């Protein structure tokens, strides 16, 4: 696994990191044993960046990762932990708190040393390109890296999602506008163009989508939300996919920056995202 540095002063991490949210029911039922096995497989493959959040499964995800990492040398892995989302006892969304006191509290819970900002984690994919207008240029000017999540747009551009798929009640995609009715059908049609490029490269749709993100710059690390070892194996194959100028042009024709229908989240959540404001 190739390494990339998080910013001018940050640590080097694997070019592909493992996003663990889906292992705690955020995309419907998950298998605890398979989640732990997937983390182990990722570490053995050279993935050393594991991403979680204190609101993933109401603490379940952090406990799962702790179990998976038990007994492993600390230098084998790095943890990315997020905060801010507020959820009730039933797991439902209550809001977002990034006030100065909340930030200080979360940092005190997670850190024992002061470190300069070296990385911004934000959604970035072929159909989520808002970062390109101002955030990505600003990060590059400041020497700050990007950790891209949602590189497969929650599975929408993975090549494995179908319009007729019935989502579980606890799968947050059931309330995501991009997965709703006509929006979903339109967005899945965009994947056909992506599939043509993938077939020509002898790669999967997911691998090409991940390779596109990795190809946007050496200062970008791609998080993949693999819940199983099979999904992980497919995702890691993206490192072997090289997209040339013709491939990139074909992808731009197939999925223009404004082609997607529907917002990333329901309106109340969208209102909290500075990255989506004009």
HUKATA-V665171 format. One record per backbone hydrogen bond with DSSP energy under -0.5 kcal/mol. NH is the residue of the N-H (numbers start at 1). CO is the residue of the C=O. E is the energy in kcal/mol with one decimal. If there is no record, write none. Layout:
NH_CO_E, NH_CO_E
//
This chain:
4_13_-3.2, 6_11_-2.8, 7_5_-1.4, 8_143_-2.7, 10_6_-0.6, 13_4_-2.9, 15_2_-2.9, 17_222_-2.6, 18_49_-2.8, 19_17_-0.7, 19_224_-2.6, 20_18_-0.6, 20_51_-2.6, 23_20_-1.7, 24_21_-2.1, 25_22_-0.9, 26_21_-0.8, 27_28_-0.6, 28_25_-1.5, 28_170_-0.6, 32_30_-0.6, 35_31_-2.4, 36_32_-2.3, 37_33_-2.3, 38_34_-2.3, 39_35_-2.1, 40_36_-2.3, 41_37_-2.4, 42_38_-2.4, 43_39_-2.3, 44_40_-2.2, 45_41_-1.4, 46_43_-1.3, 47_42_-2.6, 48_46_-0.6, 50_48_-0.5, 50_78_-2.7, 51_18_-2.8, 52_80_-3.3, 54_82_-2.0, 56_53_-1.6, 57_55_-1.0, 58_55_-0.7, 60_57_-1.6, 61_56_-2.0, 63_59_-1.9, 64_60_-2.5, 65_61_-2.5, 66_62_-2.3, 67_63_-2.2, 68_64_-2.3, 69_65_-2.2, 70_66_-0.7, 70_67_-0.6, 72_69_-2.5, 76_73_-1.9, 77_74_-1.2, 78_48_-3.1, 80_50_-2.9, 81_79_-0.6, 82_52_-0.9, 86_95_-2.8, 87_85_-0.5, 88_92_-2.3, 91_88_-2.4, 94_86_-3.3, 95_86_-1.2, 97_84_-2.7, 103_99_-2.6, 104_100_-2.4, 105_101_-2.2, 106_102_-2.4, 107_103_-2.5, 108_104_-2.1, 109_105_-1.6, 110_106_-1.2, 111_107_-2.9, 120_145_-2.3, 122_120_-0.6, 122_147_-1.9, 124_149_-2.0, 125_128_-1.7, 128_125_-1.1, 132_129_-1.8, 133_130_-1.2, 134_130_-0.6, 136_131_-3.2, 138_134_-2.0, 139_135_-2.6, 140_136_-2.3, 141_137_-2.1, 142_138_-1.8, 143_139_-0.7, 143_140_-0.5, 144_139_-3.1, 145_118_-2.6, 146_219_-2.6, 147_120_-2.3, 148_146_-0.7, 148_221_-3.2, 149_122_-1.6, 149_147_-0.6, 151_223_-0.7, 153_150_-2.4, 155_152_-0.6, 156_153_-1.9, 157_152_-2.0, 158_155_-1.5, 165_162_-1.7, 167_165_-0.6, 171_168_-1.9, 172_26_-2.0, 172_170_-0.7, 174_171_-2.3, 175_172_-1.7, 176_173_-1.1, 178_263_-1.0, 179_176_-1.9, 180_177_-1.6, 181_179_-0.6, 183_180_-1.5, 184_180_-1.1, 185_181_-1.9, 186_182_-2.5, 187_183_-2.6, 188_184_-2.6, 189_185_-1.4, 190_186_-1.0, 191_187_-0.6, 191_188_-0.7, 192_189_-1.1, 193_189_-0.5, 193_190_-0.8, 194_190_-1.1, 195_191_-2.7, 196_192_-1.6, 197_193_-1.3, 198_194_-2.2, 199_195_-2.9, 200_196_-1.8, 201_197_-1.5, 202_198_-0.7, 202_199_-0.8, 203_198_-2.7, 206_158_-0.9, 208_204_-1.9, 209_205_-2.3, 210_206_-2.4, 211_207_-2.6, 212_208_-2.2, 213_209_-1.3, 214_210_-2.4, 215_211_-2.0, 216_213_-1.7, 217_214_-1.0, 220_217_-1.4, 221_146_-2.6, 222_15_-2.2, 223_148_-3.1, 223_221_-0.5, 224_17_-2.6, 226_224_-0.8, 232_228_-2.2, 233_229_-2.5, 234_230_-1.9, 235_231_-2.5, 236_232_-2.7, 237_233_-1.0, 237_234_-0.6, 238_235_-1.9, 239_236_-1.4, 240_237_-1.4, 241_238_-1.5, 242_240_-0.6, 243_241_-0.6, 244_242_-0.6, 248_244_-2.4, 249_245_-2.3, 250_246_-2.2, 251_247_-2.2, 252_248_-2.2, 253_249_-2.0, 254_250_-2.1, 255_251_-2.9, 259_256_-2.1, 269_266_-0.9, 270_266_-2.1, 271_267_-2.0, 272_269_-1.5, 273_270_-1.6, 274_272_-0.8, 276_273_-1.4, 277_274_-1.5
//
